[in-house]
Amino acid sequence: MKNPTILEDFKINVKFKLSALWVSVMFCYIYGDFFSLFVPGRIENLMNGNSGAGSTTPIKILMFAILMTLPSLMVFLSLALRPKINRWIIIIMGLFYTIVMILVG
C-alpha cells in the first residue's frame, strides 16, 4: 500500500522544460509592458507616437512585433525540433534576448 503523503517526482522531458522557460519569458514581457503603463506620462507618450526607443515608425512597430513573436514561436520550436538543432537555436535565441535585455535595461 502506497503512502498518500509521499510526493512522487516525475521525470519531465527537457523539451517541456525549455518550452516552459520560453512561456516564462513571454509572461515576463507581458508583465513588464503592463506595469510600464502605470508610469506617469507613459500612455500619453505612446499616444503621441513616442516609444521608449524614440518616435514610433512602422518599421519600429514591425521590429517590436517580431521581437515579441519570437518567444511564442520558441515555445513550439522547443518541442518540435530535433535536439541538435534545438540546442543551437535556443543558445542563439537566449544570447540574443540577453543582449536585448542588457540594451533595454
Backbone hydrogen bonds, N-H to C=O, Kabsch-Sander energy under -0.5 kcal/mol:
donor,donor_aa,acceptor,acceptor_aa,energy
6,I,3,N,-1.4
10,F,8,E,-0.7
12,I,10,F,-0.5
16,F,13,N,-0.7
17,K,13,N,-1.6
18,L,14,V,-2.7
19,S,15,K,-2.3
20,A,16,F,-2.3
21,L,17,K,-1.9
22,W,18,L,-1.8
23,V,19,S,-1.9
24,S,20,A,-2.1
25,V,21,L,-1.9
26,M,22,W,-2.1
27,F,23,V,-2.3
28,C,24,S,-2.4
29,Y,25,V,-2.1
30,I,26,M,-2.4
31,Y,27,F,-2.9
32,G,28,C,-2.6
33,D,29,Y,-2.8
34,F,30,I,-2.7
35,F,31,Y,-2.8
36,S,32,G,-1.6
37,L,33,D,-0.7
37,L,34,F,-1.1
38,F,35,F,-1.3
39,V,36,S,-1.3
42,R,39,V,-2.2
45,N,41,G,-2.3
46,L,42,R,-2.2
47,M,43,I,-2.6
48,N,44,E,-1.8
49,G,46,L,-1.3
50,N,45,N,-3.1
51,S,49,G,-0.6
51,S,54,G,-3.1
54,G,51,S,-1.4
56,T,49,G,-3.9
61,I,57,T,-2.4
62,L,58,P,-2.2
63,M,59,I,-2.4
64,F,60,K,-2.6
65,A,61,I,-2.4
66,I,62,L,-2.4
67,L,63,M,-2.6
68,M,64,F,-2.0
69,T,65,A,-1.5
70,L,66,I,-2.0
72,S,68,M,-0.6
73,L,69,T,-2.0
74,M,70,L,-2.3
75,V,71,P,-1.3
76,F,72,S,-1.0
77,L,73,L,-2.7
78,S,74,M,-2.5
79,L,75,V,-0.7
79,L,76,F,-1.0
80,A,76,F,-2.0
81,L,77,L,-2.4
86,N,82,R,-3.2
87,R,83,P,-2.6
88,W,84,K,-1.5
89,I,85,I,-2.4
90,I,86,N,-2.6
91,I,87,R,-2.2
92,I,88,W,-2.6
93,M,89,I,-3.0
94,G,90,I,-2.6
95,L,91,I,-2.3
96,F,92,I,-2.5
97,Y,93,M,-2.7
98,T,94,G,-1.8
99,I,95,L,-2.4
100,V,96,F,-2.4
101,M,97,Y,-2.3
102,I,98,T,-2.1
103,L,99,I,-2.5
104,V,100,V,-2.6
105,G,101,M,-2.7
